[in-house]
Amino acid sequence: MAEEHYLELSENPVQFEHASSVNNVFFDEANKQVFAVRSGGATGVVVKGPDDKCSVAFRMDDKGEVKCIKFSIGNKILAVQRTLKSVDFINFIPDYPHTEFTQECKTKNANILGFCWTSWNETVFITDQGIEFYQVFPDKRSLKLLKSQSINVNWYQYCPETAVILLSTTVQGNFLQPFAFRVRFFFMVTMIRM
């Protein structure tokens, strides 16, 4: 009889500095990267992935507490959420300036719960009032709103392998609204009642 495993740990685990009062740790589910963000003066960031070629370290200006940080697919653009209203972007494309540019959510009075990269230059802001799908233009240092959907959101979960976002949309938490993404389009799928 073959052994059955429910959990198997890697022989080469990703090691990073533990979370503390000066060090925050984030996980990017799409790129499978761990971000260790050390603040104080200039913000030092160490990014480690499942193999050594994914590792990178850099500094950025300390502009406040980091709430979320993720690279786009292929590590071309870094997105950093520091406030409930906007996300900052930094180019990591060779020959492009590393200057930051910012995008505020378009929905009035909405708070950003988080964001997900659906391709190297497309991102989705998940707000408490819906989702906003953007195309990022790193050469112009700007974003273009492609589509948005108003819907109450309590929490969300993103699956990068299928490019599907599940939104919890009711106070009781018994309805899930899936959104499937393809390049430049998203589709609202039938609501699931739990």
Residue, then its C-alpha position, 0 to 999 in steps of 0.5 A: m500500500a502506497e503512503e498517503h501524504y496530506l502535507e509535504l514540506s519542501e526540502n529547500p524551504v524559503q527562509f526569511e526574517h520573522a515578523s516583528s515591530v520593524n519587519n512585516v512579512f507578506f505572501d504573494e500567491a501568484n508568484k509564490q514569493v515571500f516579502a520581508v519589509r523592514s521599515g525605518g527611514a528607507t524601507g528595505v525589501v527582501v523578496k524570496g521565491p521557491d528558487d534562488k533566481c526569484s530572490v531580490a533585495f531593494r530599497m524604497d522610500d518609507k512612505g508609511e506602513v505597507k498593507c500589501i506588496k506584490f510583483s506583477i507576473g514576471n516581476k516587471i512592476l511592483a505594487v504597494q498598498r499603503t492606504l485604503k484609497s490607493v496603490d503605488f506602482i514602481n517599474f522594474i522593467p529594464d530601461y524604464p525609470h523606477t519612479e513611483f506612480t499612484q492609482e486611487c480607486k475610482t469608486k467614491n468612498a470605497n476602501i481597497l481591501g487588496f489587489c491581485w495581478t491577473s497578468w504582467n500589466e493588469t491588476v484588480f483592486i478589490t474594494d468594499q464596494g466592488i472590483e476595479f479592473y485596470q491595465v497598467f502602462p509602465d512607460k506612461r506611468s499610468l493606469k486605465l480603468l477597463k471595467s468595474q463592477s459594483i457589489n458589496v464585498n466583505w472579503y475575497q480570495y484569489c486563485p492565480e492558477t485559474a484567475v478567479i476571484l471569489l467575493s463574499t458579498t453578504v453580511q451573513g457571508n453565505f453568498l460567494q460571487p466568483f469573477a473569472f479573468r482573461v486578458r482585458f476581460f472579466f466575467m461575473v459567474t453565477m452567484i454561489r449560495m452556501 
